[in-house]
Amino acid sequence: MSMTIEIHKQLGAFRLDVKFQLEHGVLGLLGASGSGKSKTLQCITGIERPDEGKIIINGRTVFDSRKNINLKTQERHVGYLFQNYALFPNMTVAENISCGVHTVSDKRERTNRIGDIIDRMQLSGLEKRKPAQLSGGQQQRVALARILINKPEILLLDEPFSALDSYLKEQLMTELHTLLVEFQKDVIVVTHSRDEAYQLCDHIAVLDAGHLDVFGETKKIFQDPATRVGAELTGCKNIVKANKIGTTQIYVPDWNLILDTGRYVGEGVQAIGIRAHCFCGEISENAFDITVVEQIEQPFEWIVKFQYLGQNKETKLIWWRFAKTDKPETMPGKLGIKGKNILLLYA
């Protein structure tokens, strides 16, 4: 699959400006609530019409404002999974799935296609059950079956795990990943969860207030998000303003520290990020005196909040996180950070 997305749309005081290209795989739209993730999907499906731009799927233009092209939703060959799955509660599994077959008129072919998708989605034996009689995972498979039966070119999943508890979410993420591999469909997943994005997606587009903040391979963005928003959404707890003062050095005013990153620092650096698990009491690199302010016990780890000795007392406490099995007998008087673990943020 190849996809070109360029969407410009004014919605009251909110403006959506999104532009990216994708060759294949699973793309995650990652962003906070109200960042424009779901609205982007709705423009791709045809539910919303952009004011300007173009949308091209596999070389086929489904929207182009300049050329006055705007295909109807059913003509775009796009499968859209709503957050709540949108199953009809008074219909059986087979009836819900059959509602999705709008591209086949031959009765025998419709019956065969329904039977085939029920088998492939592991729903055999559940054909006569209604949604309320199904587990969360079964409901999701029925909703996906209803979409896949029409053989869409691309799947759009709008926060498919948002209403689930953590245990069920883990199960369904694994199931969904397996299904996507089996059906070999290209997918765009809307999520505000970094765990979902990391586990499911090959690429990530980070949205912030309607614009594209960062786009790239998932693992590379987690390793080097490059922006404050990217760092926050990938789970970085310690983000602070910083100034370049040397080829490899930065000064952090709030901490009153000079840190050596061990690599070239660009002129436009605005802040740094340090992930909570990257601090260590046993290394000398960028090691400075600290004062422990708070210790929080969680089921499988400890969170220690601390300040540097010369830190501005009005600034946020710094997070240090480690597994319970790694807790030292006494808290260290100094913590170090390897230069390679200092994220350089340019926006």
PyMOL commands that set and color helices and strands:
alter all, ss='L'
color gray80, all
select helices_A, chain A and resi 37-45+73-75+93-98+107-120+131-133+136-148+166-183+194-200+218-223+228-233+276-278+324-326+339-341
alter helices_A, ss='H'
color red, helices_A
select strands_A, chain A and resi 3-11+14-22+26-31+52-57+60-64+69-70+78-81+154-158+186-191+203-208+211-217+238-241+243-244+249-252+257-260+271-274+288-297+301-308+318-323+334-335+342-345
alter strands_A, ss='S'
color yellow, strands_A
deselect
rebuild
show_as cartoon
